[in-house]
Every structure is written in structure tokens, then in C-alpha cells.
Amino acid sequence: MTPADQAAMPTADRRPELDQTVARTDDSMAAKPQTILAFPALARFRFQLAAQDTIRLPDYAGSAWRGLLGHGLRRTACVTRQPTCTGCLLAQNCVYSTLFETPPAAAHAGDGYSAMPHPFVLDIDPTAPRTLAPGTPFALTIHLIGAAIAQAPYLIHALGTAGQQGLGSARGRFGLTAVDREQTPGNGVWEPVYGARDGVYQPRDPAPLTAPPAPATVRLRLVTPLRIKRGGHFLGARDLTAADLVHALYRRLRTLAQLHGGDPDAFDLHQVPRTPDALSLRPEGLRWHDWTRYSSRQDTLMQLGGLVGELVLAGPALSTVWPALWLGQWTHVGKGTAFGLGGYRVGEAADGTSR
């Protein structure tokens, strides 16, 4: 199906390729008990765009999108025009600093955080075309967490403005045509909340985050490079264990719940069985993928490679960690989540080999 065909489909019927595995898992287990998660509200927004010039994106577009959004939001939201957010009187209330240079809340000032985890995630599809001809429709999906959901109109305005500044190496311009919001994370039903013609934003009440029942075996497909450290070093394909993945995921979810709303104790690692055979990890096609980005702020090239491929998880502890594994699809895990890294999708692999 071509992008034009997808754009012509009714909004509620469109299910992006990255979400199909999740939808199948939910449908096959709909009659079984589900788990409501004690996590901040989370919403997935899909920004519908159209290229006005030729757009040439880098091999991995997450850095380009983050930079464009950050610059666009700073231009439209910053009222003090200070060069940095450090020391700004409005840092605790400004939408830009909240999303992109998230300051520690007063209640957590002594907790050792130099900055809070960002309450947004770029959901990047690395298989999307890197060259877009004028008139080509395309999309960007962003997940917002907690209070950041109410700031969606600022992102809509910032992205529409930034589109005229241009994206990619050729600075190709694009226009924002509409914004959809997924009815509940992972169900694949998208509802329109904004149209460029009328310019009206229609907010939606957040739905409870409900994880489907745990399958007997889980297959994780790493959509974007996974960067997890142990002992100060990034883990390669031969080093990653189930404990490494679970520890990194629980640490991220616990911090997000603590700082953006929710129950941090719901993601307490002490609740996870620690025996060696409690949870196994089998890599399939797992490999290290290098990715280089240029940092204009640091004026240097940065190596941000990570693991890609698939992981199969099984064991008696799977039912315990399953809600966190399901939720991690929308929060991502590991280093570089601000650029969309650490993204994955889950699916059932009952025999350990099926896809």
C-alpha cells in the first residue's frame, strides 16, 4: 500500500506497521483479565505532514526531528529570549523547558536529578523513506506523558512553524495537515483531534493504561537501537541479559512515575524474582548497529549506536514483568530515548519461534 493509499483510508482504520504486532496480541487475548497500570497518563499523537519541497533525511531521523521540534518550540514559547533555560525565572512553567530541558520539580530537588526525564518520546520508524518528493504525505508520532498531554497544542503550533524552516540536509519544507490521537495506546484506532483547515484542537480525556494478559513467551522486536549500560559500558549482542533489560526498563518507568505522576512502587525491582532461571533471554538476529549524529551544540560527531534485532523472553517471572514490558513500548528504554532510541514492539511467541 502506497502512502497516498494509506492517507485516503478512514482515520480509525489505519494501523501503522509498527503497531500491528501489538494489535494482534491484544485481539488474541481480549477475553482474559487485563492489568491497569499505576502510571501517568500517556497519549500517542500522530502528526500528518506533507512535503512541500524535496526532503532528504539522515539514516536515522530521530536527531533531526528532535532538533527541529526543540528549535521550533523555543522560538514560539520562550518569552524571556535568554540563551539557556538555566536560571530562567519561568523554567518551572515554560512549555519548552518542561518538554526539552525538563527541570527537576521542587519536591525532587534533592534527589540527584540534574534534569527530569523528558515527558515525551519520539516514535521513529527507521524504515520510512529518507527522500520525500514534493506532495508526499508522511507522519511523525510523538508520545506525551502526564501533564505534557495538555501541552499538545504548543507542539502542533511549533511543528507547523518549524515546517517552514525546513527539515533534513536540503532544508525541505513541509506543512502540517492534521493530528490524530490513538484512542488507547496500542489499540490502533486513531481519532482526529486537529485539522489545519479549521485550526481547532479537540482534547480527549486520557484512557487508563491497560496491559493485555501476559503470553507464555514474548518476542521483542527492537525498532530503534537499544543502548543499555552495565558497569559504565554499553552492552553488545553477546552481553545483554534479561536482568539488564528489566533493570533498565524498571528504572526508567519508576523514575517517570515518580516525577510525572503514578505509583513508583508499582515498578519496584524487588518484586521481580531473581533466581537465574526466572527469566531467560534468547537473542535472534541481534547485532550492533552504528549511528552517527552531529551535535550542533557540542560541534562534534557523536556515536549513538545500539542493538537491533529481536529478543525472546520466557520463564516464570514473565507474568510479573509483562505489564512493564508492554508499557515500555510507549516509553522506550535505555539511553537516547529523547532521540527515539530504545523503541520496541512486543508480540506473542508461544512456541518461542513464531513471529
N, C-alpha and C positions, 0 to 999 in steps of 0.2 A: 504494500500500500504506500502510495506516494504521500509526501507531506501535504499536498493540496487535498488529496482524498481524506486524510485524517482531519484536516481543518473543516471539511464540509460535513463531517459526521455530527450528529447531535452531541452536545457537550456531555450529557450524562452517560453516553455510550462509549466515550473514548477511554481506553485503558492503555497508558503508555507501556512499552515493552518492559521497562524496569519494574513495573508493578504487577505483571501477570503472575509471577510465581506466588506472590502474597495472596492475590485474589483466589487462586486455585486452592491454596492451603485453607483459607477461611471457608470457602464454599464446601470443601470436603468434610469439615468438622463442625458445621453450623449447629448440629443438634447436641453437641457436647457442652459441658459447662465452660464458661469463659471467665477470665480474670480481669477485674477492674483495677487499674494501676494507680497508686498514690503518687502521681507525678504531675508537674504543672500542665496546664492546658497546652496543647500542641496543635498547630494548624498547618496544612500544606497548601501553598498558593502556587498556581501555575500562571505565569505571565506570558500572554500570547503576543508575539512580536512579528514584525515584517521588515525584511531588509529593504532599505531604500537605495543603498549603494552596494557594491561588492564588498562582502565582509570576509576577511581571512583571519581565522582563529588559530592560536598555537595548538600544539599537540594535545595539551591539556588546558581547557579553557577556564578552569576554576579561578586561577590567579587573575586573569583578565576581567572576569565578572566581578570578583571581589573589589578590585581596584576601581572599576567603573562605578559600581554602586557606592563605594565609600566616598569617592570624589564627588559624585552627584549629590549624595545626601548631605555632605559637608557644605557644598555650595548653596543648597536650598534651605538647610536647617540652622546653620551656625549664625547667630546674631551678633556675637562679640567679635568675630573675624580674628581671633587670636591664632597664632601659628600652630599651637598644640592645645590639647584639652587639659594638660597638666596645669593645675592652679586656677582653672576657669571657675568662676562663681556658679555657672549654670551646668557644670559637668554632671551633677546628680539628676538633672531634669531634662537635659538635652537629648533629643532622639538620636542624634549622631553618636554621641559618646555612649549612650545606652546600648546601641547596637554594635558599634565598631571599635570603641575604646572603652569597653564596659568598666566603669569604676566600681570598686568594692563598696557595697552598701555599708552604712554606718554601723549596722548591727554586726558586721563581719570584718570591721576594720582591723581587728587584732588577730584574725585567723590565718595570716600569712599570705593572703591573696594580693598580688600587685594589681591584678585585674580579674574581674569575674569572667567565667566562661561566657562567650557570646550567646545571646538568646536567639540565634538564627543559624541555619545550616543551608549551604548551597547544595542542592541535589543535582549534581552534574552527570550528564550522560556522555561518557567518553567516546561512544560510538557515533555520536551525532556528526554530521558533515562539518568539516573545518572551513570549507569555502561555500559561501552563500551568495547566490546571484540576486540582483535587484528583484524585488517582488516575492522572494521566497519566504514563506511563513516558518517560524521556528518558535521555540519556547524555552523559558527558564523557570525551574521550580525552586522555591525557597520555603523552608520550614521555619516558622516562628514559634517561640516558646514563651509561655506565661504572659506577662504584661506587654511583651513585644507584639502580640497579635493585634492589639488595639492601635499599633503604630503602622499597620499595613498601608494606610493612605499615604503616609510620608514616603514609603518605598515606591509606591505607584507613581507619585509625582517625581521623585528623584530619578527613577528609571526612565520615565518619559522624557525628562530633561536631558539626562545623560546620553540618551539615544541620539540626540542631535550633535553631541560632541564626538561620536564615533567610537567604534569598538574594533579591536584587533590591530594588526600591523598597518593596515591600509586606512584605519580610522573610518571604516564604513558606517554610515548612519543607519539607524533603524527606528521604526515607530512602534509604540505600544498600542495595541488594538483592543485588548480585553484582558481581564484577570478572572481566573476560576479558582474556586476553593474546593478541596476534596471534602466530601460530606463527613466522613470519618477517616482518619489516617489508614491507608491501605485498602479501603473498600473499592477503589477505582471509580467512584461516582463523583464527577466534578460538576459543581454548580456555579453559574456566573455570579460574580459579585461586583464587577466593574466593567463598563463599556466606554470606549473612548468617545463615542458619538454623544452620549448624554452626560458623561463625566460624573456620574453618580456612583458612590461606593455604598454597597449594601452589606453591612456587617452581619455575621452569623454568630449565634451562641455556640461556644465550644462544646463538642460532644465528649463524653467520658472516654478515656483511653482504655480500650478493652482488648486484651490479648486473647487470641483463639486458644483452644486447648493444645497442650503440648503433644507433638507427634512422638513416635518411638525413636526416630532418628531425624536429625536436622542437617540439611545441606545449606551452607552459607556460600553465596556467590559474591566474591569481592568485586564490587562495581568500580570503585576507585582505590588507588594504592593505600594499603594498610601499613601504618607506621607505629609500631609498638616498641618501647624500650624496656630492657631489663639490665640492671647494673650499669646504666649510662650508655648502653649500646643498642642500636636498632637490631631487631631480630630478623634473621633471614628465614628462608623456607625450611631449613633443617632444624632451626632452633625454636620456632614458635610452638607453644604447648597450649592445651585447653586452659590451664591455670593463667597463663599470660593474657589470653584473650578475655577471660572472665574478669580478672582483676582490673584490667584497663577499662572494661565496659562498666563494671560496678562503680569504679572510682569516678568515672565521668557522670553517670546517672545520679550518684549520690550528691556530687557537687552541684549539678544542675538543680536537683530537688531542694537542696539546702539554700541555694541562692536565688532561685526563681520561683519557689513555691512547691509544695508537695511534702512528702514524708521521707526524709533521708534514710530512716531506719528500714524502709522497705528495700533498700539496696545495701544491706549490711553483709559483707563478705563472710562474717562468722556464721551466717545461716546456710552457707554452701558447704556440703560435705567435702572433706579434704583428703579422703583416702585416695591412693594413686589410681584405683580403678573406678572412682566415682564418675569421672567424665573423661572420655577419650577423644582425641582429635586426630583425624586422618586427612592429610593433605592430598588434593587431587589437582595436578597441573599447577601447583603452587610455585611461583617464581618471583624473583625480584625485578621490578620494572623501574628504571631510572627516569626521572623527570627533572628538568632544569628550568628554573624561572629566574627572571631578572627582577631584583628588588630596586625600584627607583629610590626608595627611602634610604637604603643602605648602599646604593650604587654598586651592586655586586651581583654575580650569579650565585644562586642558591640551589643546592642539590636536595630535592624533596622526593626521592624515590621511595617505593614501598612494595609490599607484597600484593600480587594479583593472582587470581585462580579461584579454587574452591576448597572448602573445608567441610568435612563430615564429622558431626558431633554425636556421640551416643553415650549411654551409661545411666545409672540410677539417679545421678544428680541432674540429669537433663530437665526433668519436670520442675526442679527448683529454679534453675537459671533461665528457663524458657521465656517467662514474661519479660525479663531484661533483654534477652536476645531479640525478641520480637520488637520491643521498644527501640533498641539500638539502631534499627533500620532508619529511624527518623531523626536520631540524634547524632549518628555516626560514632566512631570510636578511634582512639589513638591520637597521634599528633597531626596537625594540619587540617582539623575539621573546618576552620574558618575559610579554607580554600576548597571545601567539598571533599577532602580526602577522608579515608576511613569509612566510605559508604559500602553497604552490602544489602543483600536481599536474602531472605530465608525461604526455604521450601522443604517439604517433607521428603525424606528418602527412606521409606520404610524398610527396604532391604539393604540400605547402605550404598546402593549403586544406582538406583533410578534417579532420573532428573525431573 
